[in-house]
């Protein structure tokens, strides 16, 4: 891998959903039975080919293959290494079919049901991966030619391709031990045999290099895991394909000398989020090895600062040599949208500040060209880049002095509830009069084609605002009646007016801007369109009060106000990098606080402020976590802290390793927390027990990411398990998450079973 004029750039990965979300359409059509397997495969091939050719046209020297996935890259590694859990009852011969693949992902295919693999966040991103399951008897066997086939496909297009793999240690580390008494690290020798066979298969297909990604190097690793890197890469170094070992999402830190001593041919480092590695790399990068410098941000959408990037590249070039330095993205570009080209409605000034995946390809090519110039700062591309950045720095759109002054005045006292939780609980029980094991949902209900068409008709001007609101009120009325019929205790209005839990609020707040087609993958076919946080944040007026108050007027049962919390708004946006994240979160919190107080004034007695991204935002390094947890908990309290004792504040969190954040959860001081738990069982709840968490909690009892309908007995079993770990009087009964992506038949049946299970538990409690 020499960095000659035509191959000085490297991309670690590319968006895989297609320019018009073709992957989403094909997957969902296949799952519905609308297309056969071969049509889904053709759609995937079309997206892969388009991605390869886009990068080739942009002049990228080394282009990845193996970065495409029909669902998830960790799931792909499960199949590539033959590590399918035995509980699925799948024979070796049947592993290659897509029905088997989707059974592990979704818990259901056309003939079989089984609990799906657990799902959790990929490091500190909003992408979800499927968690491999490890037992001492896990068997690894390579018999899947998919990756070498994709390499041949790329080479057939005249592309210098580099196949990519999640590294063996990251693969093991991010999996979960499903039985006690053994360490998943014990599986490494067996796993390395499968990896060696994969690398040999790639070499046979013509691979010059293999990109092996070990992002756990950005984490605090136990000693035995650090030591395992030497063992692993000594074994893999025997491959005929040379290895580029890639880290991203943060610095390697004090383990950098050990990493640089590994017997591989090259290294990639994230120099956006891992800039602290730069001094050591500039001074001690080993001679004769390739250095891939990740200077173009794969996680955010702001234009690259060529002055800053060239300073880094020049330092590294002096150490590594021009023939061994690659200009690359910090990580895969799967975390950013595909192209700015469709964004014809975006404010031209703000648009000029942005770079999506295609624009980042151009940045890579321009940086590589500038690196070869004797006087790069005189080049037009450099001058244009610096002019845009200077104009952004001067723009009045990014600052609101009133918001900044309000933030200065925000006190610690203003971020505290008036009374401690026991006092509040007594007041709330007197007002709400709920039974034991109260039932509720997380907020959203199915968004049917009719609802999406109504939103589209309003957008196109085919409906007036009045016609649209009348339609939504009718839908809300039907949902309220359905919830009453099912027997739910705390109702919701369904969020039919919302396109996305972040986008909806972002569109109502100043400081955010939205795109037409800037979609990114969250998991499987689930795509999100993150808002762009470009300026100071405030609330021009009420955002949810009208819809929630209308729903409450239709029933005597409490209706929850549904809001997205400040940390989730920040984490699920493309956040500005010219303001500390803490200050941006607190600005959003003050805007949400205004909405909370208006809901309370409108008679809403239960208000939920969702923070599913609290754990996701946790820094990967332990030393950085206390500060983040302190300011993020304060942000939640700023949003919630102004209400009366009688108003019950809920929050919701998605799959998380709560051990890391349990103190912060307690510091939120929410009256009720609901958590995504159905795939984790009582194991997750032990964290709350061991911490002696005293507030109320709703462990999810129904996996909404799977289309299967849990029985009342199954849900009651989960509740009994929860009641053995936590005080029954503190337990709520709810699904794992919102129901937006589910269908009405499975939603209604599952909720009926959930209510039946709660009634069974009440009867058993006397």
LUMVEXSE-558555 format. One record per residue (C-alpha): residue in three letters; z, y, x. Coordinates in steps of 0.2 Angstrom, whole numbers, plus 5000, padded with zeros to 4 digits. Each point is the difference from the previous one (the first is absolute). Layout:
BEGIN
ALAZYX ...
This chain:
BEGIN
UNK500050005000 UNK499450145010 UNK499950184994 UNK498250045004 UNK499150144991 UNK499649894985 UNK501649914998 UNK501450125003 UNK500750004982 UNK501049874990 UNK500549994982 UNK501549894996 UNK499549974982 UNK499050084986 UNK500450024981 UNK499549854991 UNK499950044981 UNK498350075000 UNK499350184997 UNK500249974981 UNK501449885000 UNK498849864999 UNK501349875007 UNK501250054985 UNK498649984987 UNK499449835007 UNK501849935002 UNK500650054983 UNK498349934992 UNK500349845009 UNK501849984995 UNK499450034982 UNK498749875001 UNK498650134999 UNK499149945016 UNK500049845010 UNK500749985018 UNK498350025008 UNK499850174992 UNK501750065007 UNK499549935017 UNK498350104999 UNK501050164996 UNK501149975014 UNK498649985012 UNK499250164994 UNK501550105004 UNK500249925017 UNK498250035004 UNK500150184994 UNK501650045010 UNK499249925016 UNK498450114998 UNK501050164997 UNK500949985016 UNK498449955009 UNK499150164994 UNK501550105006 UNK499749945017 UNK501749905002 UNK499949895015 UNK501249864995 UNK500149964982 UNK501349884992 UNK499649854990 UNK501349904991 UNK500750174993 UNK499349964982 UNK501149904988 UNK499849954982 UNK501950034998 UNK501150025015 UNK499849975019 UNK501749915001 UNK499449884987 UNK498449975010 UNK501049955015 UNK501049884989 UNK498349914996 UNK499350035018 UNK501549915007 UNK500149874986 UNK501850064996 UNK499949984981 UNK501849964994 UNK500249824994 UNK500750064983 UNK498350044994 UNK499549825001 UNK498350045008 UNK499149875010 UNK499250055017 UNK498349964992 UNK500250134986 UNK500650145010 UNK498450095003 UNK499750044981 UNK500350174993 UNK501049924986 UNK501349945013 UNK500050175009 UNK500450104984 UNK501349874994 UNK501050065015 UNK499750184997 UNK500250014981 UNK501049854995 UNK498649944989 UNK498249945001 UNK498949934986 UNK500949835000 UNK501750025008 UNK501550115000 UNK501450025014 UNK501150145006 UNK498950115011 UNK500550045018 UNK501250145001 UNK499250175003 UNK500750155010 UNK499550165009 UNK499049995016 UNK501150095012 UNK500250184994 UNK498450014991 UNK499649994981 UNK499049845003 UNK500849844994 UNK499849835009 UNK500449824994 UNK501449935010 UNK499749835008 UNK501349864997 UNK500849915015 UNK500949835000 UNK500449895015 UNK498649894994 UNK498750134998 UNK498349935007 UNK498750105008 UNK498249945001 UNK498450105003 UNK498549944990 UNK499450174992 UNK498450065008 UNK500050174990 UNK500450115014 UNK498749935012 UNK498850014986 UNK500350194998 UNK499850025019 UNK498249924999 UNK499650114985 UNK500450155009 UNK499149955016 UNK498549964989 UNK500050194995 UNK499950045018 UNK501850065001 UNK501249985015 UNK501449934990 UNK501849965004 UNK500949884989 UNK501850044995 UNK501549904996 UNK501850044996 UNK500949945015 UNK501149845000 UNK501650085002 UNK499750134987 UNK499449864988 UNK501649915003 UNK501250155000 UNK499450064983 UNK500149844992 UNK501649934992 UNK501049855004 UNK500249904983 UNK501449885006 UNK501550035011 UNK500549935017 UNK498450045009 UNK499150155008 UNK498250044996 UNK499850035018 UNK500149815003 UNK498349994992 UNK499250105013 UNK499349855011 UNK499249924985 UNK499350174995 UNK499350035017 UNK499049845000 UNK499150064984 UNK499750185007 UNK499349925016 UNK498849904989 UNK499550164990 UNK499650095017 UNK499049865006 UNK499049994984 UNK499750195002 UNK499449985018 UNK498849864995 UNK499350134987 UNK499750125014 UNK501650115000 UNK500250105016 UNK501750074994 UNK501349974987 UNK501150134993 UNK501749934997 UNK501250124991 UNK501949995003 UNK500650164990 UNK501849935001 UNK500050075018 UNK500450164991 UNK501649934993 UNK501749965008 UNK499749825005 UNK501449885004 UNK500149945018 UNK499349834996 UNK498550074991 UNK499650115015 UNK500149855011 UNK498849904989 UNK498650135004 UNK499849935017 UNK500049824994 UNK498750044987 UNK498850105010 UNK500149885015 UNK499449874988 UNK498650104992 UNK499450085016 UNK499149835004 UNK498850044986 UNK498250045006 UNK500150154988 UNK500850155009 UNK501550074990 UNK500350184995 UNK501850014995 UNK500350144987 UNK501550094995 UNK500150134986 UNK501150104988 UNK501250055014 UNK500450005019 UNK500449845010 UNK501450105008 UNK501149915013 UNK499149844998 UNK498450085007 UNK500249935018 UNK500149824993 UNK498550024989 UNK498950085014 UNK500549845010 UNK499349884987 UNK498549905006 UNK498750084989 UNK498450105004 UNK500450164991 UNK501150094989 UNK500050124985 UNK501350134996 UNK500350124986 UNK500150175008 UNK500350094983 UNK501649924994 UNK500449935017 UNK499750155011 UNK501649975010 UNK499149855009 UNK498850135008 UNK501050055015 UNK500249825005 UNK498249954997 UNK499450155010 UNK501149955015 UNK500049815000 UNK498649924990 UNK499449855010 UNK498450015010 UNK498549904994 UNK500549994982 UNK499250084985 UNK501050144991 UNK499650044982 UNK500750174996 UNK500450024981 UNK499850194998 UNK499250014983 UNK501249984987 UNK499749854989 UNK501450044988 UNK499750184994 UNK498550104995 UNK500150165011 UNK498750065012 UNK500349945018 UNK500650145012 UNK498749975014 UNK500950115013 UNK501649894998 UNK499049835000 UNK499050055015 UNK501550055010 UNK500749824996 UNK498449925004 UNK499750095017 UNK501849955005 UNK499649824996 UNK498350005008 UNK500750055017 UNK501149854999 UNK498949874992 UNK498350065006 UNK498650064989 UNK499249834999 UNK501649924993 UNK500550134987 UNK499649984982 UNK500150144987 UNK500749924984 UNK500950024984 UNK501949985000 UNK499949864988 UNK498949934987 UNK499150124989 UNK500449904985 UNK501450124996 UNK498850154997 UNK498650034987 UNK498249955005 UNK499150175000 UNK500150184996 UNK498250014994 UNK500449964981 UNK501350145000 UNK498850144993 UNK501450074989 UNK501350025014 UNK500550185005 UNK498750035014 UNK501450085011 UNK501249854998 UNK498549885002 UNK499650085017 UNK501849945006 UNK499749824996 UNK499349845008 UNK499849844991 UNK499549835008 UNK498150055002 UNK500550175007 UNK501249925012 UNK498649895007 UNK499150175004 UNK501650065008 UNK500149855011 UNK498150025006 UNK500350195003 UNK501649975010 UNK499149875010 UNK498550125004 UNK501250145004 UNK501049895012 UNK498449985010 UNK499650195000 UNK500450105016 UNK500550154988 UNK500549934983 UNK500850154994 UNK498350095000 UNK499249874990 UNK499650054981 UNK500949854993 UNK501650055009 UNK499850184995 UNK499749964982 UNK501549884999 UNK501250135007 UNK499350144988 UNK500449894985 UNK501849965006 UNK500350195004 UNK499450044982 UNK501149884992 UNK501550075010 UNK499650174993 UNK499749954982 UNK501150074987 UNK499849844989 UNK501349915011 UNK501550124998 UNK501050064985 UNK501550115006 UNK500949984984 UNK500149815002 UNK500650025018 UNK501350124995 UNK500649884986 UNK500149865012 UNK501150115011 UNK501250034986 UNK500149814995 UNK501849955003 UNK500849835003 UNK501150034985 UNK498450024989 UNK499549825006 UNK501649924993 UNK500449944982 UNK501450084991 UNK501149854999 UNK500249835009 UNK499149854993 UNK501549924990 UNK500250164991 UNK498150024996 UNK499949824994 UNK501450024987 UNK499150164994 UNK498349914999 UNK500649854991 UNK500850114987 UNK498350084997 UNK498849865002 UNK501049854993 UNK499049875008 UNK500449815000 UNK500449895015 UNK498449965009 UNK499050154993 UNK498249985000 UNK498650125006 UNK498450015009 UNK499550105016 UNK498950124991 UNK498249974998 UNK499149894987 UNK498249935001 UNK498750125002 UNK498649934989 UNK498250045001 UNK500250114985 UNK501350115009 UNK498950025015 UNK498550044989 UNK501150134991 UNK500450085017 UNK498250005005 UNK499450084984 UNK501350145003 UNK499450025018 UNK498150014994 UNK500450124986 UNK499549874987 UNK501850024992 UNK501050164998 UNK501850015007 UNK500649984982 UNK499049844997 UNK500649935016 UNK501850044996 UNK499949934983 UNK499349845007 UNK501549985012 UNK501350044987 UNK499349864989 UNK500149885015 UNK501850065004 UNK500549974982 UNK499349825000 UNK500949975016 UNK501750064994 UNK499849894985 UNK499649855010 UNK501550035012 UNK501150014985 UNK499349844993 UNK500249915016 UNK501850065001 UNK500050105016 UNK501650115002 UNK499350155010 UNK498250044996 UNK498650095009 UNK498550104994 UNK498849895010 UNK499250135012 UNK498349994991 UNK499750185006 UNK500249965018 UNK498649945011 UNK501249965015 UNK501950035002 UNK499750115015 UNK498350084995 UNK500650054983 UNK501550115007 UNK499050065015 UNK498750074988 UNK501350104991 UNK500850075016 UNK499450135012 UNK499749955018 UNK499049844995 UNK498249974999 UNK499049854993 UNK498449915004 UNK498749924989 UNK499849845009 UNK501249995015 UNK500749834996 UNK501049895012 UNK500649824997 UNK501849974996 UNK499849814998 UNK498749884993 UNK498950094988 UNK501450144998 UNK499350165006 UNK500950175000 UNK499350185003 UNK501350095010 UNK500250194997 UNK499850115015 UNK501650115003 UNK499350155008 UNK501250144996 UNK501750054994 UNK500549924984 UNK500750074983 UNK499949964982 UNK499050124989 UNK500749934984 UNK500649844991 UNK499149845004 UNK500749864989 UNK501150094988 UNK498850014985 UNK499549815001 UNK501849945002 UNK500750114987 UNK498749944988 UNK500449825003 UNK501850034998 UNK499750084983 UNK499349844994 UNK501649895003 UNK501850005000 UNK500149905016 UNK500050095016 UNK498350035008 UNK500050025019 UNK499250155008 UNK498949935014 UNK499850105016 UNK499449965018 UNK501250045014 UNK499850125014 UNK499949875014 UNK498749894991 UNK499050164996 UNK500050045019 UNK499849825006 UNK498549964988 UNK499150165004 UNK499050055015 UNK501450125006 UNK499750165010 UNK500549985018 UNK500350195002 UNK501749994992 UNK501549885003 UNK500049864988 UNK501850044995 UNK499550174995 UNK498549944990 UNK501149874991 UNK501350134996 UNK498750124992 UNK499449864989 UNK501849964995 UNK500350174994 UNK498549994989 UNK500549844993 UNK501850074997 UNK499250134989 UNK499249864989 UNK501649905000 UNK501050144993 UNK498650044987 UNK500049824994 UNK501950014998 UNK499850164990 UNK498849914989 UNK501349874995 UNK499449865012 UNK501649905004 UNK499249885013 UNK498950065014 UNK499249895013 UNK499550075017 UNK499049865009 UNK500249985019 UNK499049845004 UNK499550075016 UNK501750045007 UNK500149855011 UNK498150025005 UNK500450165008 UNK501349935011 UNK499650035018 UNK499649845010 UNK501350045014 UNK501849994996 UNK500550165009 UNK498950104988 UNK500649934984 UNK501750094997 UNK499250175000 UNK498649944988 UNK501249924988 UNK501150155000 UNK498750124995 UNK499149884988 UNK501649974990 UNK500350184999 UNK498350034993 UNK500449884986 UNK501650084997 UNK499250175000 UNK498849944986 UNK501449914990 UNK501650105003 UNK500050134987 UNK500249904984 UNK501649974990 UNK501049845001 UNK499449944984 UNK498249995006 UNK499649835008 UNK498950015016 UNK499049855004 UNK499049965015 UNK498849865004 UNK499549925017 UNK498649875004 UNK500249855012 UNK501050055015 UNK501249935013 UNK501550094992 UNK501149965015 UNK499250145010 UNK500350134986 UNK501549944990 UNK501150155005 UNK498650124996 UNK499849924983 UNK501950034997 UNK499850185006 UNK498750034986 UNK501449984988 UNK498849954986 UNK500949934985 UNK498849854998 UNK498849935013 UNK498649874995 UNK499249905014 UNK498549895002 UNK500949835003 UNK499249864990 UNK499149925016 UNK501650025010 UNK501449934989 UNK501850025002 UNK499850025019 UNK499550184999 UNK501550044988 UNK501249935013 UNK499750165010 UNK500750104985 UNK501549884998 UNK500450015019 UNK500050185000 UNK501050014984 UNK498850114991 UNK500950074985 UNK498650084989 UNK499049904988 UNK498449905005 UNK498549924991 UNK499349865011 UNK498249974995 UNK499949844990 UNK498149994997 UNK498750015014 UNK498750134993 UNK498849975014 UNK499649834993 UNK499249974983 UNK501149854997 UNK501350024985 UNK501849955005 UNK500949904987 UNK501750064992 UNK500849855009 UNK499350065017 UNK500650184997 UNK501749944995 UNK500149905015 UNK499750155011 UNK501350104990 UNK501349865003 UNK499650005018 UNK500250195001 UNK501649994990 UNK500749885013 UNK499750145013 UNK500350164991 UNK501350054986 UNK499149964984 UNK500650164992 UNK498950095013 UNK498449914997 UNK498550064991 UNK498549904995 UNK498250065004 UNK498349955007 UNK499750025019 UNK498950154998 UNK498950104988 UNK498849914988 UNK498550115002 UNK498949865008 UNK500549864988 UNK499249954984 UNK500850034983 UNK500149814995 UNK501049955016 UNK501050174999 UNK500649974983 UNK500449815002 UNK500950035016 UNK501050144993 UNK500549904985 UNK500649865012 UNK500950135010 UNK501050064985 UNK500349834994 UNK500849965017 UNK501150154999 UNK500649954983 UNK500449835007 UNK501050085014 UNK501050114988 UNK500449854989 UNK500649905015 UNK501150155005 UNK500850004983 
